Amino acid sequence: MGSSPGFANILVKFADDFLFDTIESIDIYHAHGGEEHEGPAVVKHRIHSMIIDIPVYIDGEFRTVKLFEESGKSLEEEEEFYNLGKYPVYAYPHPETITLPKYIKNVKRVTNLGLVLPPQYAELIKNVVRTGMVEEEPIDFMGQKISPLEFSVNYILHKRKELIEKYGPKEPVGCLKIKIKGSKNSDKLEYDFSMFSKGKGMGEGTGIPAAIGTYLMAEGLIKEKGVFPPEGGVNPVDALKVLVKLSGKEAEFPILVEKIDEKGNKEIINPLSLLSNVIKSN
């Protein structure tokens, strides 16, 4: 259990259990970058994610899209990330789009969109993929066997430092945003959850949720056996209680909650008060 998939699923389950009567759509967004080091495996993962069929759940149906075809381009948009700004995001293959529809009844849409920062770095990788220079089979070049993929990965990593120095970010940053739309008491509404990190990189976003999952298992609070997604076996209230303990102070609680009514009025909700009210009422 990490950030996404992981705590994204937990927050969706919390919303489904306590904030909505019916959830219609779940859009998960993520933006991160600026880590001091990025290895070849990470770049290969990004390339792989751009080549494969990307699973999404649209209009109540599972389907796949291609990043560079119209099916994928139609999902691209700009999204505002807390503490980071507005960035273009594109379809990203994540398991939430497969598992959430199985556990959130009546949901019609589940997507996962994201990018790596800076956007110029994301575009560099996309452009390399567009050229087709990502084949693993070595080719002959001046008497030497060179894999196009290995060359491209090294070129991308070579340019990464230059792009970060020019465009930022100057330190590791990240934001995970979950936009959930549905209804409560027949009124349309939306809840946006944002989890953010600055200066700590992927270690915080991935490590803390994994630690919470381990703690819940050790305490016997996860009863399910086998392989299952977080929304299929983790009590969201239990997980959030542990996160509160880890955060220590209210000012350091890493979740921003925004509520938007059907007229577009936006209200920032204190997440600790929200959790406290749920605990009291249950």
C-alpha positions as CSV (number, residue, x, y, z in Angstrom):
1,M,0.0,0.0,0.0
2,G,1.5,3.3,-1.1
3,S,0.2,6.7,-2.1
4,S,-1.5,5.8,-5.3
5,P,-2.6,3.0,-5.3
6,G,-2.9,3.0,-1.6
7,F,-4.1,6.0,0.3
8,A,-6.0,7.2,-2.7
9,N,-8.1,4.1,-2.4
10,I,-8.5,4.6,1.3
11,L,-9.8,8.2,0.9
12,V,-12.3,7.0,-1.8
13,K,-13.6,4.3,0.5
14,F,-13.9,6.9,3.3
15,A,-15.9,9.2,1.0
16,D,-18.1,6.3,-0.1
17,D,-18.8,5.2,3.5
18,F,-19.5,8.6,5.0
19,L,-19.7,11.5,2.6
20,F,-21.9,10.3,-0.3
21,D,-25.0,8.3,-0.9
22,T,-23.8,7.6,-4.4
23,I,-20.5,8.2,-6.1
24,E,-20.6,8.9,-9.8
25,S,-17.0,9.7,-10.7
26,I,-13.5,9.3,-9.3
27,D,-10.6,11.2,-10.9
28,I,-7.2,10.6,-9.4
29,Y,-4.4,13.1,-10.3
30,H,-0.7,13.0,-9.3
31,A,2.3,15.3,-10.0
32,H,5.7,14.9,-8.6
33,G,9.4,15.5,-9.3
34,G,12.6,17.1,-8.2
35,E,14.1,14.0,-6.6
36,E,17.9,14.2,-6.4
37,H,18.4,10.9,-8.2
38,E,16.4,9.0,-10.8
39,G,17.6,5.7,-12.0
40,P,17.2,3.9,-15.4
41,A,14.4,1.6,-14.0
42,V,12.2,4.7,-13.3
43,V,12.6,6.0,-16.8
44,K,11.9,2.6,-18.3
45,H,8.8,2.5,-16.2
46,R,7.7,5.8,-17.5
47,I,8.3,4.7,-21.1
48,H,6.5,1.4,-20.5
49,S,3.5,3.4,-19.1
50,M,3.3,5.4,-22.3
51,I,3.4,2.5,-24.7
52,I,1.0,0.0,-23.1
53,D,-2.8,0.0,-23.2
54,I,-4.0,2.2,-20.3
55,P,-7.0,0.9,-18.4
56,V,-9.8,3.3,-17.5
57,Y,-13.4,3.1,-16.5
58,I,-15.7,5.3,-18.5
59,D,-19.5,5.4,-18.8
60,G,-19.7,2.4,-16.5
61,E,-17.5,0.2,-18.7
62,F,-13.9,-1.0,-18.5
63,R,-11.9,0.0,-21.6
64,T,-8.3,0.8,-22.6
65,V,-6.8,3.9,-24.2
66,K,-3.6,4.7,-26.0
67,L,-1.7,7.8,-24.7
68,F,-0.8,9.1,-28.2
69,E,-4.1,8.2,-29.9
70,E,-7.4,10.2,-29.7
71,S,-8.7,7.8,-27.0
72,G,-5.9,8.9,-24.7
73,K,-5.7,12.5,-25.8
74,S,-9.4,13.0,-25.1
75,L,-8.6,12.5,-21.4
76,E,-5.8,15.1,-21.2
77,E,-6.6,18.2,-19.1
78,E,-5.0,20.8,-16.8
79,E,-5.4,20.3,-13.1
80,E,-4.6,22.6,-10.1
81,F,-2.3,20.9,-7.5
82,Y,-2.1,22.3,-4.0
83,N,1.2,24.0,-3.4
84,L,2.4,23.2,-6.9
85,G,0.2,25.1,-9.4
86,K,-1.6,24.1,-12.5
87,Y,-0.2,21.4,-14.8
88,P,-1.2,19.4,-17.9
89,V,-1.9,15.7,-17.0
90,Y,-2.3,12.7,-19.1
91,A,-3.6,9.1,-18.8
92,Y,-1.5,6.9,-16.6
93,P,-1.9,3.1,-16.1
94,H,-2.8,2.5,-12.4
95,P,-4.7,-0.4,-10.8
96,E,-7.2,2.0,-9.1
97,T,-9.1,2.2,-12.4
98,I,-9.6,-1.5,-12.3
99,T,-10.3,-2.2,-8.6
100,L,-12.4,0.8,-7.5
101,P,-15.3,0.1,-9.8
102,K,-15.5,-3.4,-8.2
103,Y,-16.0,-2.0,-4.7
104,I,-17.7,1.4,-5.2
105,K,-21.2,0.6,-6.3
106,N,-22.8,2.6,-9.2
107,V,-19.7,4.5,-10.0
108,K,-19.6,5.4,-13.7
109,R,-16.1,6.8,-14.2
110,V,-12.6,6.2,-12.7
111,T,-9.5,7.7,-14.2
112,N,-5.9,8.2,-13.2
113,L,-4.0,11.1,-14.7
114,G,-0.6,12.5,-13.9
115,L,2.8,13.8,-14.9
116,V,6.4,14.0,-13.7
117,L,7.8,17.5,-13.1
118,P,8.9,19.7,-14.7
119,P,6.4,19.4,-17.6
120,Q,9.4,19.8,-20.0
121,Y,10.8,16.6,-18.6
122,A,7.6,14.7,-19.1
123,E,7.4,16.0,-22.7
124,L,11.0,15.0,-23.4
125,I,10.1,11.4,-22.5
126,K,6.9,11.5,-24.5
127,N,8.8,12.9,-27.5
128,V,11.4,10.1,-27.3
129,V,8.6,7.5,-27.2
130,R,7.0,9.2,-30.3
131,T,10.2,8.7,-32.3
132,G,10.1,4.9,-31.7
133,M,13.5,4.9,-30.1
134,V,12.4,2.6,-27.3
135,E,13.0,-0.9,-28.9
136,E,15.0,-3.3,-26.7
137,E,16.5,-5.2,-29.6
138,P,20.1,-4.0,-30.2
139,I,21.0,-2.5,-33.6
140,D,24.4,-2.2,-35.3
141,F,26.0,1.3,-35.1
142,M,29.5,1.6,-36.4
143,G,30.3,-1.9,-35.5
144,Q,28.8,-1.7,-32.0
145,K,25.5,-3.3,-30.9
146,I,23.4,-0.6,-29.2
147,S,19.9,-1.0,-27.8
148,P,17.7,2.0,-28.8
149,L,16.0,1.8,-25.4
150,E,19.2,1.9,-23.4
151,F,20.5,4.8,-25.4
152,S,17.2,6.7,-25.0
153,V,17.1,6.1,-21.2
154,N,20.6,7.4,-20.8
155,Y,19.9,10.4,-23.0
156,I,16.8,11.2,-21.0
157,L,18.7,11.0,-17.7
158,H,21.5,13.1,-19.2
159,K,19.0,15.9,-20.0
160,R,17.0,15.6,-16.8
161,K,19.5,17.5,-14.7
162,E,19.6,20.3,-17.2
163,L,15.8,20.6,-17.3
164,I,15.4,20.6,-13.6
165,E,18.1,23.3,-13.2
166,K,16.3,25.4,-15.8
167,Y,12.6,24.8,-14.9
168,G,12.6,23.3,-11.4
169,P,11.5,22.1,-9.0
170,K,14.5,22.8,-6.9
171,E,13.6,20.2,-4.3
172,P,11.5,17.0,-4.2
173,V,7.8,17.9,-4.4
174,G,4.6,16.0,-5.0
175,C,0.8,16.1,-4.8
176,L,-1.8,13.5,-5.0
177,K,-5.4,14.7,-5.7
178,I,-8.6,12.7,-5.7
179,K,-11.6,14.4,-7.1
180,I,-14.9,12.6,-6.2
181,K,-18.3,13.6,-7.5
182,G,-21.7,12.2,-6.5
183,S,-24.7,13.0,-4.4
184,K,-25.9,13.2,-0.8
185,N,-29.5,13.6,0.1
186,S,-30.3,14.1,-3.6
187,D,-27.9,17.1,-3.7
188,K,-25.0,17.0,-6.1
189,L,-21.6,17.6,-4.5
190,E,-17.9,17.1,-4.9
191,Y,-15.1,16.4,-2.5
192,D,-11.5,17.0,-3.4
193,F,-8.7,15.4,-1.3
194,S,-5.1,16.5,-1.7
195,M,-2.1,14.9,-0.1
196,F,1.1,16.9,-0.5
197,S,4.8,16.7,0.2
198,K,7.7,19.1,-0.1
199,G,11.3,18.4,0.4
200,K,10.8,14.7,1.2
201,G,10.1,13.2,-2.2
202,M,8.6,9.8,-3.0
203,G,9.9,8.3,0.3
204,E,7.2,10.0,2.3
205,G,4.3,9.4,-0.1
206,T,5.2,5.8,-0.5
207,G,6.8,4.9,2.8
208,I,4.2,6.3,5.2
209,P,1.2,4.5,3.7
210,A,3.2,1.3,3.6
211,A,4.0,1.7,7.3
212,I,0.4,2.4,8.1
213,G,-0.6,-0.8,6.3
214,T,2.0,-2.8,8.2
215,Y,0.8,-1.3,11.5
216,L,-2.8,-2.2,10.8
217,M,-1.8,-5.8,10.0
218,A,0.3,-6.1,13.1
219,E,-2.6,-4.9,15.2
220,G,-5.0,-7.4,13.7
221,L,-7.1,-4.6,12.1
222,I,-6.9,-6.1,8.6
223,K,-9.0,-9.3,8.6
224,E,-8.9,-10.1,4.9
225,K,-6.6,-12.8,3.6
226,G,-4.8,-13.0,0.3
227,V,-4.4,-10.3,-2.4
228,F,-6.9,-7.4,-2.4
229,P,-6.9,-3.7,-2.9
230,P,-6.9,-1.3,0.0
231,E,-10.6,-0.4,-0.5
232,G,-11.4,-4.2,-0.3
233,G,-10.0,-4.9,3.1
234,V,-8.8,-1.8,5.0
235,N,-11.1,0.2,7.3
236,P,-10.5,3.8,6.2
237,V,-11.2,5.1,9.7
238,D,-8.5,2.9,11.2
239,A,-6.0,4.0,8.6
240,L,-6.8,7.7,9.1
241,K,-6.5,7.3,12.9
242,V,-3.0,6.0,12.5
243,L,-2.1,8.9,10.1
244,V,-3.3,11.3,12.7
245,K,-1.0,9.7,15.3
246,L,2.0,9.9,12.9
247,S,1.3,13.5,11.9
248,G,1.3,14.7,15.5
249,K,0.2,18.3,15.0
250,E,-2.9,19.5,13.1
251,A,-0.7,21.9,11.1
252,E,1.3,18.9,9.8
253,F,-1.7,16.7,8.8
254,P,-0.9,16.1,5.1
255,I,-4.5,16.1,3.7
256,L,-6.4,19.1,2.4
257,V,-10.2,18.5,2.0
258,E,-12.3,20.8,-0.2
259,K,-16.1,20.5,-0.5
260,I,-17.8,22.0,-3.6
261,D,-21.6,22.2,-3.7
262,E,-23.8,22.0,-6.9
263,K,-23.6,25.8,-7.2
264,G,-19.8,25.7,-7.3
265,N,-19.3,27.1,-3.8
266,K,-16.1,25.8,-2.3
267,E,-15.4,25.2,1.4
268,I,-12.2,24.0,3.0
269,I,-13.1,21.3,5.5
270,N,-10.9,20.5,8.5
271,P,-9.9,16.9,7.9
272,L,-9.4,16.2,11.6
273,S,-12.8,17.5,12.5
274,L,-14.3,15.5,9.7
275,L,-12.8,12.3,11.0
276,S,-13.8,13.1,14.5
277,N,-17.4,13.7,13.5
278,V,-17.4,10.3,11.7
279,I,-16.0,8.5,14.7
280,K,-18.6,10.1,17.0
281,S,-21.5,9.2,14.8
282,N,-20.4,5.6,14.4
